[in-house]
Amino acid sequence: MSDIILLDTGPLGLITHPLGSVESDSCNKWMQSQITTGNHVLVAGIADYELRREMLLNGI
């Protein structure tokens, strides 16, 4: 049985940040391990919207 993991803007921002960091790399590795083990990683529409808006405002 697989788990469903719902990402909020905090971890989603770390995973999608183009410059990366130690924390970002760690979060990406964690997410990859979750997908590899068969878990489903989901993103709420509002979290997607908020992150995209923030990236546009910051020119990323």
C-alpha positions in Angstrom: 0.0 0.0 0.0 1.3 3.4 -0.9 1.0 6.7 1.0 -0.2 10.0 -0.3 2.0 12.9 0.5 0.5 16.4 0.0 3.2 19.1 -0.4 2.7 22.6 0.9 4.5 25.7 -0.5 7.5 25.3 1.9 8.8 21.9 0.6 7.5 22.6 -2.9 9.5 25.8 -3.0 12.6 23.9 -1.9 12.1 21.2 -4.6 11.5 23.7 -7.4 14.0 26.4 -6.6 16.4 26.9 -9.5 19.5 27.8 -7.6 19.3 25.0 -5.1 20.9 24.7 -1.7 21.9 21.9 0.8 18.3 22.0 2.2 16.9 22.0 -1.4 19.0 19.1 -2.4 18.0 17.1 0.7 14.4 17.8 0.0 14.7 16.6 -3.6 16.4 13.4 -2.5 13.6 12.8 0.0 11.0 13.3 -2.6 12.7 11.0 -5.1 12.9 8.3 -2.4 9.2 8.7 -1.8 8.4 8.3 -5.5 10.8 5.3 -5.7 9.0 3.5 -2.9 5.7 4.0 -4.6 4.2 6.8 -2.6 2.2 9.5 -4.4 3.3 13.1 -4.1 0.6 15.6 -4.7 0.4 19.4 -4.7 -2.7 21.4 -3.9 -3.8 23.8 -6.5 -3.6 26.8 -4.2 0.0 25.8 -3.3 0.9 25.7 -7.0 -0.7 29.0 -7.6 1.0 30.7 -4.6 4.4 29.4 -5.6 4.1 30.3 -9.2 2.9 33.8 -8.2 5.9 34.3 -5.9 8.3 33.1 -8.6 6.8 35.5 -11.1 7.0 38.4 -8.6 10.7 37.6 -8.0 11.6 37.2 -11.6 12.5 33.5 -11.3 
